[in-house]
């Protein structure tokens, strides 16, 4: 499929080369033809790439927008914008449902003999196992989404590729009560790094996809992502202090 985009900020052949290079580096994009005079780029892709991802790949001096070709396209674009304007609560419904089930399961495991420490360990274990499962569904696409806001994954691409496996191991360690102190320290570190990236993204008001549930579910990056990570970090710190 081919799409034409308007790109502002290009002033020379160097800009043209830079834009071409950065866009061609995106997964699922096979060809980029930049027209400097018209400030346009015709992009060929095997799978639709969100415009937010295109913008994220470009240096800050360039701005990319979808070209309006005819009135019919405007109608379709208007319909698309209406869908995107759903409330944050509606957008985050899958995430909230999953967190509810994880919390409920953790409570039920200690219903007859309540134990706060056991509840938090099971919650963290189930959290990592369930969330890593969704990431495992697309091990090739997840790293691309993850590196858009995680600073370590951006510098070390291999980190994004092994991250789902790290979560799986942490989940098993919590559920089996194996080397809990080590698991807590690793949890605080990796979620602390991700939370830093999430916070920066929110402050910059960038519209990107959250990779917390992999690429299977289209979740926006919102304050809920920050709260979700903050809760896990807080639980980890409290557990570490008790140990």
C-alpha positions in Angstrom: 0.0 0.0 0.0 1.1 3.5 -0.8 0.3 6.7 1.2 1.3 10.3 0.5 2.3 12.6 3.4 3.2 16.3 3.7 6.5 17.0 5.5 7.4 20.4 6.7 10.9 21.5 7.7 12.8 20.2 4.7 15.1 22.9 3.1 17.8 21.0 1.3 19.0 17.7 -0.2 20.5 16.9 3.2 17.0 17.2 4.7 15.6 14.9 2.0 18.2 12.3 2.6 17.7 12.5 6.4 13.9 12.1 6.1 14.3 9.2 3.7 16.8 7.4 5.9 14.7 7.7 9.1 11.5 6.6 7.5 13.0 3.7 5.6 14.3 2.4 9.0 10.8 1.8 10.3 9.5 -1.7 10.2 6.9 -2.5 7.5 8.1 0.4 5.3 9.7 -0.8 2.0 10.2 2.3 0.0 10.2 6.1 0.6 10.2 8.7 -2.2 10.6 12.2 -1.0 9.8 15.2 -3.2 11.6 18.2 -1.8 9.9 20.8 -4.1 6.4 19.7 -3.0 7.4 18.9 0.6 5.9 15.4 0.2 6.8 11.8 0.8 5.2 8.8 -0.9 5.6 5.8 1.4 5.2 2.2 0.5 4.4 -0.1 3.4 3.5 -3.8 3.8 1.4 -3.0 6.9 -0.2 0.3 7.9 2.1 2.4 10.1 0.5 4.9 12.4 1.4 8.5 11.7 2.5 8.9 15.3 5.2 6.3 14.7 6.3 8.1 11.5 6.6 11.3 13.5 8.5 9.6 16.3 11.1 8.3 13.8 11.8 11.7 12.4 14.1 14.4 13.9 12.2 17.1 15.8 12.6 19.7 13.0 10.3 17.8 10.7 6.5 17.5 11.0 4.6 14.8 9.0 0.9 14.9 8.3 -1.4 13.0 6.0 -2.0 14.7 2.7 -5.6 15.5 1.9 -6.1 14.4 -1.6 -9.9 14.9 -2.2 -13.1 15.5 -0.3 -13.9 11.8 0.0 -10.6 11.4 1.9 -11.6 14.2 4.2 -14.8 12.3 5.0 -13.0 9.1 5.9 -10.4 11.1 7.9 -13.1 12.8 9.8 -14.7 9.5 10.7 -11.3 8.2 11.8 -10.8 11.3 14.0 -14.1 10.7 15.7 -13.1 7.2 16.6 -9.8 8.4 18.0 -11.6 10.9 20.2 -13.0 8.2 22.5 -12.5 8.9 26.1 -9.4 7.6 27.8 -11.5 5.3 29.9 -12.9 3.6 26.8 -9.4 3.3 25.2 -8.0 1.8 28.4 -10.8 -0.6 29.0 -8.8 -3.8 28.1 -6.0 -2.7 30.4 -8.4 -2.0 33.3 -10.2 -5.3 32.9 -6.9 -7.2 32.9 -5.8 -5.4 36.1 -9.1 -6.1 37.7 -8.9 -9.8 37.0 -5.3 -10.0 38.3 -6.3 -8.2 41.5 -9.3 -10.4 42.0 -7.3 -13.6 41.5 -4.7 -12.3 44.0 -7.4 -11.6 46.6 -9.0 -15.0 46.1 -5.7 -16.8 46.6 -5.6 -15.4 50.1 -9.3 -15.1 50.8 -9.5 -17.5 53.8 -6.1 -16.6 55.3 -5.5 -13.0 54.4 -1.9 -11.9 54.0 -0.8 -8.6 52.5 2.7 -9.7 51.6 1.3 -12.8 49.9 -1.3 -10.7 48.1 1.3 -8.3 46.7 3.7 -11.1 45.7 0.9 -12.9 43.8 -0.3 -9.7 42.2 3.2 -8.8 41.0 3.7 -12.4 39.8 0.4 -12.6 37.9 1.0 -9.1 36.5 4.3 -10.0 34.9 3.1 -13.4 33.6 0.0 -12.0 32.0 1.6 -8.9 30.5 4.5 -10.9 29.2 2.0 -13.2 27.5 0.6 -10.4 25.4 4.1 -9.2 24.5 5.0 -12.8 23.4 2.3 -12.7 20.8 4.4 -10.4 18.6 8.0 -10.7 19.6 9.1 -8.8 16.4 6.7 -5.9 16.7 6.9 -5.3 20.4 10.6 -4.1 20.5 9.7 -1.4 17.9 6.9 0.0 20.0 8.8 -0.4 23.2 11.8 1.6 22.1 9.6 4.6 21.2 9.5 5.5 24.9 11.8 3.2 26.9 15.2 4.9 27.0 17.2 1.7 27.5 15.4 -0.1 24.7 16.1 2.8 22.5 19.9 2.6 23.2 20.1 -1.2 23.3 17.6 -2.8 20.9 18.4 -6.2 22.3 16.9 -5.2 25.6 13.5 -4.7 23.9 13.8 -8.2 22.4 14.5 -9.9 25.7 12.2 -7.8 27.9 9.1 -10.1 27.6 11.3 -13.0 28.8 12.6 -10.9 31.7 9.0 -10.3 32.8 8.1 -14.0 32.5 11.1 -14.9 34.7 10.2 -12.2 37.3 6.6 -13.4 37.3 7.6 -17.0 38.0 10.1 -15.9 40.7 7.3 -14.0 42.6 4.7 -16.8 42.3 7.2 -19.4 43.4 8.7 -17.2 46.1 12.2 -17.7 44.7 14.9 -15.1 45.4 12.3 -12.5 46.1 14.8 -9.8 47.0 16.6 -10.1 43.7 13.3 -10.1 41.8 12.2 -6.9 43.6 15.4 -5.1 42.9 15.2 -6.0 39.2 11.5 -5.0 39.1 12.2 -1.5 40.6 15.1 -0.9 38.2 13.4 -2.0 34.9 10.1 -0.3 35.8 11.9 2.8 37.0 13.6 3.1 33.6 10.3 2.6 31.7 8.5 5.0 34.0 11.1 7.7 33.3 10.5 7.2 29.5 6.7 7.3 30.0 6.9 10.5 32.1 9.0 12.2 29.4 6.6 11.1 26.7 3.6 12.5 28.6 5.3 15.8 29.4 6.3 16.1 25.7 2.6 15.4 24.9 3.6 12.9 22.2 0.8 10.6 20.9 2.2 7.1 20.8 1.1 3.6 21.5 1.8 1.9 24.8 3.5 -1.4 24.5 2.5 -2.6 28.0 0.2 -5.2 26.4 2.4 -5.8 23.3 1.0 -5.0 19.9 -2.1 -7.2 20.2 -4.1 -4.4 21.8 -4.0 -0.8 20.6 -3.5 1.1 23.8 -2.6 4.8 23.9 0.1 6.1 26.2 -1.7 7.9 29.0 -1.4 8.8 32.7 -2.8 5.3 33.4 0.4 3.7 32.1 2.4 5.9 34.5 0.1 5.0 37.4 0.3 1.3 36.6 4.1 1.3 36.7 4.2 3.6 39.8 2.0 1.1 41.7 4.3 -1.8 40.8 7.4 0.2 41.9 5.7 1.3 45.1 4.7 -2.3 45.9 8.3 -3.4 45.1 9.8 -0.8 47.4 7.4 -1.7 50.3 8.1 -5.4 49.9 11.9 -4.8 49.8 11.7 -2.7 53.0 9.7 -5.4 54.8 12.3 -8.0 53.8 
